[in-house]
Amino acid sequence: MTLEPTSRERFFAALRAAGMPERQEFSVAPGHQTVSAAMLAEIAAFIRVFDAVTGREAWLAAALRGAPTIAQLRRREVCFFSAWDFHCPPEGGFQLIEFNDNGSGLLYAAIVNALYYEAAGLAGKAQIAPPAAVLAFRRTIADMVEREARAFFGERPAERLLVLDDADSLRAGKFRGELRMLRELLGEHGWRAELGSPAETGWDGRRLLFDDEPVAFVVNRSTDFLWSADDFAALRNAYEAGGLYAAPNPFTYATRSDKRLLEWLSQPLLDEALGIEAAERRTLGAHTPETHALGADNVDMLARAKGDFVFKPTRGFAGRGLIDSGAVGRARLSRLVNRGEGYVAQRRIAKPCVEVDGQRLWTDLRVWAYRGEIVALSGRASIRPDRLDLTPPGGWLPTYATG
């Protein structure tokens, strides 16, 4: 479906009024996709299996083997913006492409879904479930943060809450506006919320500081997943001291988000050692594409079958570092292995199409869930089938449940 001109202008005007960036900076596709309630129920069941398996002691021990010291600290935070990215091939079903405990776009997606639903007149489509209103969804986020604080501290701490991201992202990142929205909504719900970068924090020997005031709760959006840069020294000290809430963190990254873990999810290579049960294996195997961590033992096989796989860095994000199959050969794969550059090869999964403004767009599905419950849906519509290119008319795609 494509919006007619008047509805389109109303939609984009409403996005701007809600604080969304201009379209040339953050593209939103003027169309939509739907996901059946039956498929969402299957996805919810898959997520619960994922959570159970990746939280098991045998899994944690294996995932942390060889991980940096900062990741070895066992933590109990639960990331409230965890996102599972799926491809839903035209023949049906869904396949996990990756998991992000740092999934950008949660607030933006809620705004896009609510405003498009109104502009496109989808309320008249009885089979499409209405999305959460923006104000209600803001309340949902505040409630999740409150629940996390009480689970960690026993009560809401009096100290500051810091929404943290890298300095470059705060200055020019596509989601910097979303971080400001998050700070504002938390402020509206009584938090002393601030927005800053790792370099702006300090450590007084007992507590993390921001503007010389103590911080108790960090919503971490940095893509330095293991906090290895010097700017993270204060955060590392406070985290290691144990009194600071920080999510996501190096522990959650190493045990859930690192793409090399997709190999264990997709294949029964270590099921007995990892404690993966037969029913769990059936679920994981049905919905996780064959994935291989690149190593000296599989270079030849992957070079021969390169057209069937997508090659991506274990610590990449937003499509960065992806290598086209045409640029892959045995020599290049061997160089990656010899240099210690972590890569995975994941079997290519086709994406479905929608048509917007007369152009075919290939779509994916992002599902946010918190403590086993689906919180929000979104998608992205790419003008290319093999890469994430959100040039208009592509962009973030309104997404709804049906039935």
C-alpha positions as CSV (number, residue, x, y, z in Angstrom):
1,M,0.0,0.0,0.0
2,T,1.2,3.5,-0.8
3,L,-0.3,6.6,0.8
4,E,-2.1,9.0,-1.5
5,P,-0.5,12.5,-1.7
6,T,-2.6,14.3,1.0
7,S,-2.3,11.5,3.5
8,R,1.4,11.3,2.8
9,E,2.0,14.9,3.5
10,R,-0.1,14.6,6.7
11,F,1.9,11.6,7.8
12,F,5.3,13.2,7.3
13,A,4.1,16.5,8.9
14,A,2.9,14.5,11.9
15,L,6.3,12.7,12.1
16,R,8.1,16.1,12.2
17,A,5.7,17.4,14.8
18,A,6.4,14.4,17.0
19,G,10.1,15.2,16.9
20,M,11.3,12.7,14.2
21,P,14.2,13.8,12.0
22,E,13.7,15.1,8.4
23,R,13.3,12.3,5.9
24,Q,16.6,12.9,4.2
25,E,18.3,12.1,7.6
26,F,16.0,9.3,8.8
27,S,13.9,7.8,6.0
28,V,10.5,6.3,6.7
29,A,8.8,4.4,4.0
30,P,5.2,5.5,3.2
31,G,3.8,2.0,3.1
32,H,3.4,-0.8,5.7
33,Q,3.7,-4.5,6.3
34,T,1.7,-6.9,8.5
35,V,2.6,-10.0,10.5
36,S,0.0,-12.5,11.4
37,A,-0.9,-13.1,15.1
38,A,-0.1,-16.8,14.6
39,M,3.5,-16.0,13.4
40,L,3.9,-13.5,16.3
41,A,2.9,-16.2,18.7
42,E,5.6,-18.5,17.2
43,I,8.1,-15.7,17.4
44,A,7.3,-15.1,21.1
45,A,7.8,-18.8,21.7
46,F,11.1,-18.7,19.9
47,I,12.2,-15.7,22.0
48,R,11.3,-17.5,25.2
49,V,13.5,-20.5,24.1
50,F,16.3,-18.1,23.2
51,D,16.1,-16.5,26.6
52,A,16.1,-19.8,28.4
53,V,19.1,-21.2,26.5
54,T,21.3,-18.1,26.6
55,G,20.6,-17.7,30.3
56,R,21.7,-21.3,31.2
57,E,24.9,-21.8,33.2
58,A,26.4,-24.1,30.6
59,W,25.8,-21.6,27.9
60,L,27.2,-18.7,29.9
61,A,30.3,-20.6,30.8
62,A,31.0,-21.5,27.2
63,A,30.2,-18.0,25.8
64,L,32.5,-16.3,28.3
65,R,35.4,-18.7,27.7
66,G,38.1,-16.4,26.4
67,A,36.0,-13.2,26.7
68,P,37.6,-10.1,28.1
69,T,37.8,-9.7,31.9
70,I,35.1,-6.9,31.9
71,A,32.6,-9.4,30.3
72,Q,33.3,-12.1,32.9
73,L,31.4,-10.3,35.6
74,R,28.0,-12.0,36.0
75,R,25.2,-9.4,35.8
76,R,21.4,-9.5,36.4
77,E,20.3,-6.5,34.3
78,V,17.7,-7.2,31.6
79,C,17.9,-5.0,28.6
80,F,14.5,-3.4,28.0
81,F,15.3,-2.5,24.3
82,S,16.5,-6.0,23.3
83,A,15.6,-6.6,19.6
84,W,15.4,-9.7,17.4
85,D,15.9,-9.1,13.7
86,F,14.2,-11.6,11.4
87,H,13.8,-12.3,7.7
88,C,10.4,-13.7,6.7
89,P,11.0,-15.5,3.4
90,P,8.3,-15.4,0.7
91,E,7.7,-19.2,1.2
92,G,6.7,-18.5,4.8
93,G,8.1,-18.6,8.3
94,F,10.8,-16.5,10.0
95,Q,14.5,-16.8,10.4
96,L,16.6,-15.0,13.0
97,I,19.3,-12.9,11.4
98,E,20.7,-11.5,14.6
99,F,20.0,-10.4,18.1
100,N,20.7,-7.0,19.5
101,D,20.7,-6.2,23.2
102,N,21.2,-2.6,22.0
103,G,18.4,-2.3,19.5
104,S,18.0,1.2,18.2
105,G,14.6,2.6,17.1
106,L,12.2,1.5,19.8
107,L,10.7,4.9,20.4
108,Y,10.9,5.9,16.7
109,A,9.1,2.7,15.8
110,A,6.2,3.4,18.2
111,I,5.8,6.9,16.7
112,V,5.9,5.7,13.1
113,N,3.4,2.9,13.7
114,A,0.9,5.1,15.5
115,L,1.0,8.0,13.1
116,Y,0.9,5.9,9.9
117,Y,-2.0,3.9,11.3
118,E,-3.9,7.2,11.6
119,A,-2.8,8.8,8.3
120,A,-3.5,5.6,6.3
121,G,-6.9,5.1,7.8
122,L,-6.0,1.6,9.0
123,A,-8.5,1.8,11.8
124,G,-11.1,0.8,9.2
125,K,-9.2,-2.4,8.5
126,A,-10.6,-4.7,11.1
127,Q,-7.9,-7.3,10.7
128,I,-5.1,-4.9,11.6
129,A,-4.5,-4.6,15.4
130,P,-4.1,-1.0,16.4
131,P,-0.7,-0.1,17.7
132,A,0.0,1.5,21.0
133,A,-0.7,5.3,21.2
134,V,2.5,7.3,21.6
135,L,1.8,8.5,25.1
136,A,0.8,4.9,26.2
137,F,4.1,3.6,24.8
138,R,6.1,6.2,26.5
139,R,4.5,5.0,29.7
140,T,5.4,1.4,28.9
141,I,9.1,2.4,28.6
142,A,9.0,4.2,31.9
143,D,7.4,1.2,33.5
144,M,10.1,-1.1,32.2
145,V,12.9,1.2,33.5
146,E,11.1,1.4,36.9
147,R,10.8,-2.4,37.0
148,E,14.6,-2.8,36.2
149,A,15.5,-0.3,38.9
150,R,13.4,-2.1,41.6
151,A,14.7,-5.5,40.5
152,F,18.3,-4.3,40.8
153,F,18.2,-1.9,43.8
154,G,14.9,-2.8,45.5
155,E,13.7,0.7,44.9
156,R,14.2,3.6,42.6
157,P,17.6,5.2,43.3
158,A,17.8,8.9,44.1
159,E,20.9,9.4,42.0
160,R,21.0,10.3,38.4
161,L,20.1,8.2,35.4
162,L,22.4,8.6,32.5
163,V,21.5,7.8,28.9
164,L,25.0,7.1,27.4
165,D,26.2,7.0,23.8
166,D,29.4,7.7,21.9
167,A,30.2,11.3,21.3
168,D,30.0,11.0,17.5
169,S,26.6,9.4,17.8
170,L,25.3,12.1,20.1
171,R,26.5,14.8,17.7
172,A,25.4,13.3,14.4
173,G,24.0,9.8,14.8
174,K,20.6,8.9,13.2
175,F,19.2,8.1,16.7
176,R,20.4,11.0,18.6
177,G,16.9,12.5,18.6
178,E,15.5,9.2,20.0
179,L,18.0,9.5,22.9
180,R,16.8,13.0,23.7
181,M,13.2,11.7,23.7
182,L,14.2,8.9,26.1
183,R,15.8,11.4,28.5
184,E,12.7,13.7,28.3
185,L,10.2,10.9,28.9
186,L,12.2,9.6,31.9
187,G,12.4,13.1,33.3
188,E,8.6,13.3,33.0
189,H,8.3,10.2,35.1
190,G,10.5,11.6,37.9
191,W,14.0,10.4,37.0
192,R,16.9,12.9,37.1
193,A,17.8,11.9,33.6
194,E,20.8,13.2,31.6
195,L,22.4,12.4,28.2
196,G,26.1,12.2,27.8
197,S,29.2,10.4,26.4
198,P,31.7,8.1,28.2
199,A,34.3,10.8,28.1
200,E,32.1,13.1,30.2
201,T,31.9,10.6,33.1
202,G,34.1,10.4,36.1
203,W,35.0,8.1,39.0
204,D,35.5,9.3,42.6
205,G,36.6,5.9,43.9
206,R,33.1,4.8,44.9
207,R,30.6,6.0,42.3
208,L,30.2,7.0,38.6
209,L,29.9,10.7,38.2
210,F,28.3,13.0,35.6
211,D,28.6,16.7,36.0
212,D,30.2,15.9,39.4
213,E,27.0,14.2,40.6
214,P,26.6,10.5,41.2
215,V,25.0,8.2,38.7
216,A,23.2,5.0,39.7
217,F,21.5,3.8,36.5
218,V,23.0,3.8,32.9
219,V,21.0,3.2,29.8
220,N,23.9,2.3,27.5
221,R,23.6,2.9,23.8
222,S,27.3,2.8,22.9
223,T,28.5,0.5,20.0
224,D,31.8,0.0,21.8
225,F,30.2,-3.2,23.1
226,L,33.1,-4.3,25.4
227,W,34.0,-0.8,26.6
228,S,37.5,-1.1,25.4
229,A,38.2,2.6,24.7
230,D,40.0,4.8,27.2
231,D,36.9,7.0,27.5
232,F,35.2,4.1,29.3
233,A,37.6,4.0,32.2
234,A,35.2,5.6,34.7
235,L,32.3,3.4,33.6
236,R,34.5,0.3,33.9
237,N,35.5,1.2,37.4
238,A,32.0,1.8,38.5
239,Y,30.7,-1.3,36.8
240,E,33.4,-3.5,38.4
241,A,32.6,-2.0,41.8
242,G,29.1,-3.6,41.5
243,G,26.8,-0.8,42.6
244,L,25.9,0.6,39.2
245,Y,23.1,-0.6,36.9
246,A,24.2,-0.6,33.3
247,A,22.3,-2.3,30.4
248,P,23.3,-3.5,28.0
249,N,26.8,-4.3,29.2
250,P,29.8,-6.4,28.2
251,F,28.3,-9.5,29.9
252,T,25.0,-9.3,28.0
253,Y,26.9,-8.7,24.8
254,A,29.2,-11.6,25.2
255,T,26.5,-14.1,26.2
256,R,23.7,-13.0,23.9
257,S,24.6,-10.5,21.1
258,D,28.0,-11.7,19.8
259,K,27.2,-13.0,16.3
260,R,29.5,-16.0,16.7
261,L,26.9,-17.4,19.1
262,L,24.5,-17.8,16.1
263,E,26.6,-20.9,15.2
264,W,25.6,-22.6,18.4
265,L,22.0,-21.5,18.0
266,S,21.7,-22.7,14.4
267,Q,23.5,-26.1,14.6
268,P,23.5,-29.0,17.2
269,L,27.3,-28.9,17.4
270,L,27.5,-28.4,21.2
271,D,23.9,-29.2,22.3
272,E,24.9,-31.7,25.0
273,A,27.6,-29.4,26.5
274,L,25.3,-26.4,26.3
275,G,22.3,-28.1,27.9
276,I,20.1,-27.5,24.8
277,E,17.2,-29.9,25.0
278,A,15.6,-31.7,22.0
279,A,12.5,-29.5,21.9
280,E,14.6,-26.4,22.1
281,R,16.8,-27.7,19.3
282,R,13.8,-28.1,17.1
283,T,12.7,-24.5,17.7
284,L,16.2,-23.0,17.3
285,G,17.1,-25.1,14.3
286,A,13.8,-24.3,12.5
287,H,14.3,-20.5,12.9
288,T,18.1,-19.8,12.9
289,P,19.9,-20.0,9.5
290,E,23.0,-22.1,9.3
291,T,25.8,-20.0,10.6
292,H,29.6,-20.7,10.8
293,A,32.2,-18.7,12.8
294,L,35.0,-18.2,10.3
295,G,38.1,-20.3,11.1
296,A,41.0,-22.0,9.4
297,D,39.0,-25.3,9.3
298,N,36.1,-24.0,7.2
299,V,37.8,-21.4,4.9
300,D,37.8,-23.8,1.9
301,M,34.1,-24.9,2.4
302,L,32.9,-21.3,2.7
303,A,34.9,-20.1,-0.2
304,R,33.3,-22.8,-2.4
305,A,29.8,-22.1,-1.2
306,K,30.2,-18.3,-0.9
307,G,27.1,-17.5,-3.0
308,D,24.9,-19.2,-0.4
309,F,26.2,-17.1,2.6
310,V,26.4,-13.6,3.9
311,F,29.7,-12.6,5.5
312,K,29.5,-10.2,8.4
313,P,31.7,-9.2,11.4
314,T,30.9,-10.6,14.8
315,R,31.0,-7.1,16.3
316,G,29.4,-5.2,13.4
317,F,26.1,-3.3,13.4
318,A,23.8,-1.6,11.0
319,G,25.3,-3.6,8.1
320,R,28.8,-2.2,8.7
321,G,31.7,-4.5,7.7
322,L,29.4,-6.7,5.5
323,I,31.3,-8.3,2.7
324,D,29.7,-9.0,-0.7
325,S,29.8,-12.6,-1.7
326,G,31.4,-11.5,-5.0
327,A,34.3,-10.1,-3.1
328,V,34.9,-13.2,-1.0
329,G,37.5,-15.8,-1.9
330,R,39.8,-18.2,-0.1
331,A,42.6,-15.7,0.0
332,R,40.5,-13.0,1.6
333,L,38.9,-15.4,4.1
334,S,42.3,-16.7,5.0
335,R,43.5,-13.1,5.6
336,L,40.6,-12.4,7.9
337,V,41.4,-15.5,9.9
338,N,45.1,-14.8,10.1
339,R,44.5,-11.3,11.3
340,G,42.1,-12.4,13.9
341,E,39.2,-10.4,12.5
342,G,36.1,-12.1,13.8
343,Y,33.5,-12.9,11.0
344,V,30.6,-15.2,10.6
345,A,29.1,-16.7,7.5
346,Q,25.3,-17.0,7.7
347,R,23.2,-18.8,5.1
348,R,21.4,-16.2,2.9
349,I,17.7,-15.9,3.6
350,A,15.4,-14.2,1.1
351,K,13.3,-11.3,2.1
352,P,9.7,-10.5,1.1
353,C,8.8,-7.5,-1.0
354,V,6.3,-4.6,-0.7
355,E,5.8,-2.0,-3.4
356,V,6.0,1.7,-2.5
357,D,5.8,4.5,-5.0
358,G,6.0,1.9,-7.8
359,Q,9.3,0.5,-6.5
360,R,9.9,-2.9,-5.1
361,L,11.4,-2.9,-1.5
362,W,12.7,-5.8,0.4
363,T,11.6,-5.9,4.0
364,D,12.8,-7.3,7.4
365,L,11.1,-7.5,10.8
366,R,12.4,-6.2,14.1
367,V,10.7,-7.5,17.3
368,W,11.5,-5.9,20.6
369,A,10.8,-8.1,23.7
370,Y,11.3,-7.6,27.4
371,R,11.3,-10.5,29.9
372,G,9.7,-12.8,27.3
373,E,6.9,-10.5,26.2
374,I,6.8,-8.7,22.8
375,V,6.8,-5.0,23.3
376,A,6.9,-3.5,19.8
377,L,7.3,-4.3,16.1
378,S,9.0,-2.5,13.3
379,G,10.7,-3.2,10.0
380,R,13.0,-1.7,7.4
381,A,12.4,-1.6,3.6
382,S,15.5,-1.6,1.5
383,I,15.8,-0.7,-2.1
384,R,18.3,-3.6,-2.5
385,P,17.6,-7.2,-1.8
386,D,21.1,-8.0,-0.7
387,R,21.9,-5.0,1.5
388,L,20.3,-2.6,3.9
389,D,19.8,0.5,1.8
390,L,17.1,2.8,3.3
391,T,17.3,5.4,0.6
392,P,13.7,6.8,-0.1
393,P,11.2,5.4,-0.9
394,G,12.8,2.8,1.4
395,G,13.3,3.4,5.1
396,W,11.9,2.3,8.4
397,L,8.6,0.6,7.7
398,P,5.3,0.8,9.7
399,T,4.6,-2.7,10.9
400,Y,1.4,-4.2,12.4
401,A,-0.1,-7.5,13.7
402,T,-3.1,-8.9,12.1
403,G,-5.8,-11.5,13.0
